[in-house]
Amino acid sequence: MKTGILLINLGTPEALTLSAVRKYLREFLSDPKVINLPWLIRIPLVNFIVCTRAKKSLEAYEKIWLKEGSPLLVYTRALQQALSEAMGDAYQVEIAMRYGKPSISHGFEALIKGRCDKLMIMPLFPQYSNAVTASILEAVSKELLKQKVNIPIHVKTHFYDLEAYIVASAELAGDSMKAIQAEYLLMSYHGLPERQMPLNPDYKKDCIATSDAIAKQLSLSQEQYQTSFQSRLGRIPWIQPYTDEVLIKLRQQGIKRLAVICPSFVVDCLETLEEIGIRAREQWIQLGGEELILVPCLNSNGDWIRALILH
């Protein structure tokens, strides 16, 4: 008797090359759940974005790339190893990426080969969204049919309200705030285009609920934290407030020392390490702020691993 666990993350370029970045961006953006436009419009738009953004994306990856490879893949593998060691021989833990490698197909093949008699599928995204979670689950369903998997399967669609996730996140945030004596905690989530919100009616609400729960755990007042959204692309409206604009307002309010946590990511990646840890920090310093610290993601944090075991 063995339970298979498949942890699914978004994906990353396979190498630090322009061709690898282009390949990843094309696969990611071609997903109709990511850019939900008719294909006659979506394909030319994807081609345009890939052509205009690939070089800039490569430069961003160059700033954070580890000797072992892409941070997202390195830290996801570390999470896999830590969870596998903690769970013991009755469990087999595999990872997969929605876009790129290791593929969802590869993950299922490994679990089937391991003779697992039941499966747990866990997209590594606390707040459910159509663009990410639903896309992962659709790909999972197709692969299950393709490989004719006929064993009990449990799918976790969200875990933003999991107490241990909140507690572990709050502990990391508290440690970072103490490290620089931060006056304020900004909780920055991955944004979504406003026109996609009918497909994601609970996303913003769930993000705010996450922030409130973390703030409550830290005993922060309403004047000591805020929710914002990052990673917008193009000129169309995305859900607000935007993280970069919030930074300006916080400086205008006299905040000098700021901690930023990204609770929609469970492992550090381009969006946390480069977008917040480098670019947002540079913006903050240019605005006259004294310090901005990026709160690390849960990664393979011990409390987080224990939360997954209990979950």
Secondary structure, 3 states (H helix, E strand, C coil): CCEEEEEEEEECCCCCCHHHHHHHHHHHHCCCCCCCCCHHHHHHHHHHHHHHHHHHHHHHHHHHCECCECHHHHHHHHHHHHHHHHHCCCEEEEEEEEECCCEHHHHHHHHHHCCCCEEEEEECCCCCCHHHHHHHHHHHHHHHHHCCCCCCEEECCCCCCCHHHHHHHHHHHHHHHHHHCCCEEEEEEECCEHHHHHHCCCHHHHHHHHHHHHHHHHCCCHHHEEEEEECCCCCCCECCCEHHHHHHHHHHCCCCEEEEECCCCCCCCHHHHHHHHHHHHHHHHHCCCCEEEECCCCCCCHHHHHHHHHC
